[in-house]
Amino acid sequence: TAKALGRAEIPWETVEAVIDFLEPLHCSVDCFQNDRGLMARKYYDRLEQYVTHPPSFALVKRTREPVDDLKEAVLAGGGSVQKLQAYFPDLELRPKVMEQCKLVFPDLVQAISMPANLEFNAPDATKGNGLRTLCRCLGIDPREAAAFGDGTNDLSLLQEAGIGVAMGNAGDEVKEAADYVTDSVDDDGVMNALRHFDVI
């Protein structure tokens, strides 16, 4: 059976404040709570207006459940959430929102994992912390681990691992943080990196 090794969630007061901050803007708002993706129906039913990147659209459509009122649904589910997320059809808006949110919500970790999204996580809900937790449970040092990533949400993971590998399709910030840059996801980047390090 599956077992959670650790959790770090955003408390209700912050969830409510972030939703109130984002909703007047030209972006969608959704969250993950209890391993379920929730999105207000007003965004879900017009998703093509908010998520214009086809692979992202397909993923969001498949993994979000439409609800009539996002805040009511979150409260009914216990209040805290695993992650908040927004998609920006106008990419010029995203960096402005990121700067504002650094000031208004300084404790939240911001990350970009798709061409037009913005994620908000609790301070301890980073992939780097996840790697530390996993390695502690396995009885190994994170410096003995290798990690692969392509988004800014992978930065802490790449920095925590003994070998951090950026995929060829990663952005410059991710590549600069990595120990090694491999080929893209579509060009067998993980396998090629494992071959480079003589793992296979």
N, C-alpha and C positions, 0 to 999 in steps of 0.2 A: 504494500500500500504506500501511496505517496505521503511524504511527511515534510512539513515546512521546517527548515532549519533555523529560520529567523524571519522576523517581520519588522518593517519600519513604515508606519503609515502617517498620512497627513491628518491632523485632528479636524473635527467638524468646524470649529470656529474659523480656521484658515481656509478650509474647503469653501465655506459659504462666502468668505471675503474674496477669494480668487474668482469664483463664479460671478459674483456681483461686479467685479472689476472687468472681466472679459466679455460679459454678455452685451454691453452696449457697443462693442467693437465689431468690425467686419471680419469675424472669424467664428468657427464652430467651437463648441466646448463639450468635452466628454470626460469620463473618468473610468477607472477600474476600481471595483469594490468587491471584495469576497470572490476574486478571480472572475468577475463578470464585467464586461464592457457596457457602460450605460451612456446613452446620448439622448438629449431632449429630441422629441419627435420633430420639432420645428427645424432642427438641423438635419436629422436623419432623412426626412422626406425630401429634402432639397440638397442632398449631400453633394451632388455634382457641382453645385455653386461654390462649395467650400473646399472640396478635395479634388483638385483638377488633375493630379498625377494618377494615371490609370492604375498602376499597381497599388498605390496607397488607397485609392478609392475602393478597390476590390477587397483589400484587407479590412478597412474600416467597416464596409457594408457587412462583411461576414462576421466581424468580431464585436460589433456593438448592438445592444438591444435598445430599441426606441422606447422611451418613457415619456409620459405627458409632462411631467415636471421633474427636472433633474434634481433639484434640491430636496424635494419631497421624497424621491426615490432613494437618495443617499441617506437621508434621515431614517427612513424605514429599514434600510440595510445596516444600520448601526452608527452612521455618522462619519466615521473616518474612512479614508480611501487609500488605495495603494498608489494611485497616480492620477493626476489631472493632465489634460491634454487639449491643445487647440490646433486648428489648421487654418492657415492664412492664404486665401486666394490672391491677396496682394502682398507679395513678399517684402515690399518696402516697409510694411507695417510691423513685421516681426521683430527686427532689431530695436525698433522704438519701444515696443511692448516689453522686450527683454530688459532694456535699460530701466524702464519705469518699475518693472517688477522687482528688480534688484533693490530698489529703494523701498518699495512698499512691502515686499515679502523677502527680506534679506536671508531668512533661514531656509528658504526653499532652494533646492538644486534644480537648475534649468538645464535642459539638454535638447538636442536636435537629433532625431533618428531617421527622419524621412525628409524628402525635399521641401515640404512646406509645413512641417509640424513644429510644435514647441511643447515639451513635456515639463511638468513640475513634479518633483519628488521630495520626500522627507529627507533631511540631511543624511541620515544613515542608509537611505535606500539607493545606494550606488552599486554599480557592478563591482567596483573595487572592494567594497565592504562585503558583498556577496561572495567574492572569491576568498577573502580572508575567513569568512564563516565556513565555507565549504572545506577549505584546507585544514582548518582547525578540527573539523569533524573527521576528516580523513587522516589526521595526524601527520600532515606534511607542511613544509614551509612554503608560503606563496612564491618565494624565489625559485622553487623547484617547478613551478607551473608556467605554462605558456598560454597566452590568451590572444584572441583574434577580434578585431573590431573595425567598423567603418564609419561610425557616427560619433558625435561629441558625447553621447551618453556612454561611450566605451572608453573615454579617456582615463577614468579612474581605474578601470580594469587593466588597461595596457600598462599603466604606471605601477600598479601593484604586483603584476606578474613578473617573474624572472625574465621572461622574454615576451615582450609586447609586439604583436604583429599587426600592422595596418593592411587592410585590403587595398588593392590597386584602385578601387572606386571610391576610397575614402577621401575626405576633404584634407586640405593642407594642414590644418591644426592637428588632425589625428595622425597624419603621416609624420609630422614633426615630433610627436610624442612617442612614436614607436621605435623599437630597437631594429625593426626590419620591416620593409614594405614588400609585399608579395603581389601576385597578380590579382585581378578583380574576382569578385564572387563568380561571375559568369565564365571565367577562364580557369577554374579549378585552383583558385588562390590558396585555399587551406591545404590541399594536397601538395601543391608545389612548395609551399613553405615547409611542410613536414619533410619533404624530400630534401630541401635545402639544409635542414638541420639534422639530416640522417636519421630521422625517426622511422621512416618507412623506406 
